[in-house]
Amino acid sequence: MKLRNTAGLWGLVTACALAACDAGTAATTAGSATGTDAAGADTGAVTASDTASGDAATTADGDSASLTGGSIAIYLQGDQLPVTFSDGLQGQTPTEFQVALSRYQVLKSADDPAPQPCFDHGKTPVIADLAGDNLMGQCATSGIATGTYTHGRVKVDWLRYSVTGQLHYNGMALPGKFTFLRAYSDTTVDGKPMSAGAGTLRFRDKSGNVDNEIPFTYPALPSMPSVTTQLQGGEFLMTFAYTKPLPILHDAPGAYWARFHWQVWQGFRWQDSATAGNTAGVWDVQAPPAPSESVIFAGATGYSVTTSID
């Protein structure tokens, strides 16, 4: 099974843009036939292990993560496969793209009062590096009540990525790197506590003479079909519907997995403008009140899902 959403990838990614930029419309319908669905954001301390196979899982620290009996594993992979765009936009592939996730649950309805936990990393969320393939977590089917599940829920901690661009300031055009960081839950990033909703924007010029990081308030997430979000006790929870019901048997013996492929190749896409001093094919950021070039896709353009029963 392979599902595609070319309109965009979760508000997680598409809402991460400068105030002067327009966030693209996001829509997500996560689907899984036998495993579960997950993807999220937060950078804590553990880095997800890269693995090329959905059948041989490793834990975040590289140890074997094989479980006795049936199991469900969730992967998150950055898809670097080149694609052809006809949207008339400029684009680049983000670097240092990290997504952190700390919890995944399955639900029998969107408002299920007793969601079943698959995994919970507590205060040490797993960090996915979207330059590769990442095991976000796994669980034994014996720990989940037999039933038919229709929704998944993730706790999102934070998200960070970098893009190149040109900052215009006091008549100067400074080429360099912009790094976006957004905390979705109360969390700790690089040893620094951050409150849910907080964020930073960092600019480093190419010469190394400028390195500024400022607090930044990101826009609210856009509404998304089949997705609800809530901030509860400092935890950002995202609940989404599966494309079809997911049956889970308490004593199922198989090793199942679901892998999310985030389409990050040229995933940061903007509309070039003819403002004086701008460079064609370069993301130009103007000092207010001059308008910066509008971001349409902020990090990814879509996703696909593959599972162990494809």
Secondary structure, 3 states (H helix, E strand, C coil): CCEEECCCCHHHHHCCCCCCCCCCCCCCCCCCCCCCCCCCCCCCCEECCCCCCCCCCECCCCCECCCCCCEEEEEEEEECCCCCCCCCCEEECCEEEEEEEEEEEEECCCCCCCCEEEEECCCCCEEEECCCEEEEEEEEHHHCCCEEEEEEEEEEEEEEEEEEEEEEECCEEEEEEEEEEEECCCEEECCEEECCCCEEEEEEECCCCCEEEEECCCCCCCCECCEEEEEECCEEEEEEEEEEEEEECCCCCCEEEEEEEEECCCCEEECCCCCCCCCCCCCEEECCCCCCCCEEEECCCCEEEEECCC
